[in-house]
Amino acid sequence: MLFFPNATIYVSDLKTVKNDEGTKIKTFDFENALESFRCDVQPNTLTSSQVELYGLDAKTANTKKCFTNMESGSSMVLGNRAKVEYDDGSVEYYNIQPVNKWRLHKEFLLIPVENESA
């Protein structure tokens, strides 16, 4: 498959840290990302059966698809989060849903994070 990288993805897992008051909070740390790599991020339209399969609703069904080579994306697993920096300078955050691992590339759904900063 031919794809054109248009974004850099930073992947983080959920970490427990202490805030300034000493309270433990769960957060994603993109400053110390598990992995970063270039990829092709494209709009994606899901069928109603796919929306149901992935447990999405109409709000979160505005997904994107990420295509990358076989050497990248080892940390793109369910439960981790992706920070996507597009070549135009915009930044978005997504939950990761692995979809397919093909012979020559990998494919992931990026589900928008809502009501959170990261």
C-alpha positions as CSV (number, residue, x, y, z in Angstrom):
1,M,0.0,0.0,0.0
2,L,1.2,3.5,-0.9
3,F,0.7,6.0,1.9
4,F,1.9,9.6,2.5
5,P,3.0,10.5,6.0
6,N,1.2,13.7,7.1
7,A,1.5,13.6,10.9
8,T,3.8,12.5,13.7
9,I,2.2,10.4,16.4
10,Y,3.4,10.2,20.0
11,V,2.1,7.3,22.0
12,S,1.6,7.2,25.8
13,D,0.2,4.7,28.2
14,L,-1.8,5.6,31.3
15,K,0.5,6.6,34.2
16,T,-0.2,7.3,37.9
17,V,1.6,10.4,39.2
18,K,1.4,12.7,42.2
19,N,0.2,16.2,41.7
20,D,1.4,19.3,43.6
21,E,-0.9,18.4,46.5
22,G,0.5,14.8,46.7
23,T,-2.7,13.2,45.3
24,K,-2.2,10.4,42.9
25,I,-3.8,11.1,39.5
26,K,-3.9,9.1,36.3
27,T,-2.5,10.8,33.2
28,F,-0.9,10.3,29.8
29,D,2.7,11.6,29.6
30,F,3.5,12.6,26.0
31,E,6.8,14.3,27.1
32,N,8.1,10.8,27.8
33,A,6.3,9.0,25.0
34,L,6.6,5.3,24.5
35,E,7.1,5.8,20.8
36,S,6.9,8.4,18.1
37,F,6.7,7.9,14.4
38,R,5.5,9.4,11.1
39,C,2.2,8.1,9.7
40,D,-0.6,8.7,7.2
41,V,-3.7,9.9,9.1
42,Q,-6.9,10.0,7.0
43,P,-10.6,10.7,7.7
44,N,-12.6,7.5,8.2
45,T,-16.3,6.7,7.8
46,L,-17.6,3.8,9.9
47,T,-20.6,1.7,9.0
48,S,-23.3,1.5,11.7
49,S,-22.2,-2.1,12.5
50,Q,-18.6,-0.9,13.0
51,V,-19.8,1.9,15.3
52,E,-21.6,-0.8,17.3
53,L,-18.7,-3.3,17.2
54,Y,-16.2,-0.7,18.6
55,G,-18.7,0.6,21.2
56,L,-18.9,4.1,19.8
57,D,-21.7,6.6,19.7
58,A,-22.5,9.3,17.1
59,K,-20.2,11.8,18.9
60,T,-17.1,9.6,19.0
61,A,-17.7,8.0,15.6
62,N,-15.8,10.8,14.0
63,T,-12.7,8.6,13.8
64,K,-9.6,8.7,11.7
65,K,-7.5,5.9,10.3
66,C,-3.8,5.7,10.8
67,F,-1.6,3.8,8.3
68,T,2.1,3.1,9.1
69,N,4.9,0.7,8.1
70,M,5.5,-2.6,9.8
71,E,8.5,-1.2,11.8
72,S,6.4,1.4,13.6
73,G,3.4,1.3,15.9
74,S,4.4,-1.4,18.4
75,S,2.9,0.7,21.2
76,M,-0.3,1.4,19.4
77,V,-2.4,-0.9,21.6
78,L,-5.9,-0.6,23.2
79,G,-5.7,1.6,26.3
80,N,-2.9,3.7,25.1
81,R,-3.4,7.2,23.8
82,A,-2.0,9.0,20.7
83,K,-1.1,12.7,20.4
84,V,-1.2,13.5,16.7
85,E,0.8,16.5,15.4
86,Y,-0.2,17.2,11.9
87,D,2.1,18.8,9.4
88,D,0.0,22.0,9.4
89,G,0.8,22.5,13.1
90,S,-2.5,21.3,14.6
91,V,-2.6,18.8,17.4
92,E,-5.4,16.3,18.4
93,Y,-5.6,13.5,20.9
94,Y,-7.1,10.1,20.2
95,N,-7.7,6.8,21.9
96,I,-6.2,3.9,20.0
97,Q,-8.1,1.0,18.5
98,P,-5.9,-1.5,16.6
99,V,-7.7,-2.8,13.4
100,N,-5.5,-4.7,11.0
101,K,-1.9,-5.8,10.6
102,W,-1.4,-6.4,6.9
103,R,1.6,-7.9,5.2
104,L,3.2,-4.6,4.4
105,H,1.6,-2.1,6.8
106,K,-0.4,-1.6,10.0
107,E,-3.8,0.1,10.4
108,F,-5.3,1.7,13.5
109,L,-8.5,3.6,14.3
110,L,-8.0,6.9,16.1
111,I,-11.0,7.7,18.2
112,P,-11.3,11.4,19.4
113,V,-10.8,12.1,23.1
114,E,-13.6,14.2,24.4
115,N,-14.0,16.3,27.5
116,E,-10.3,15.9,28.4
117,S,-7.2,17.9,27.7
118,A,-5.1,14.8,26.9
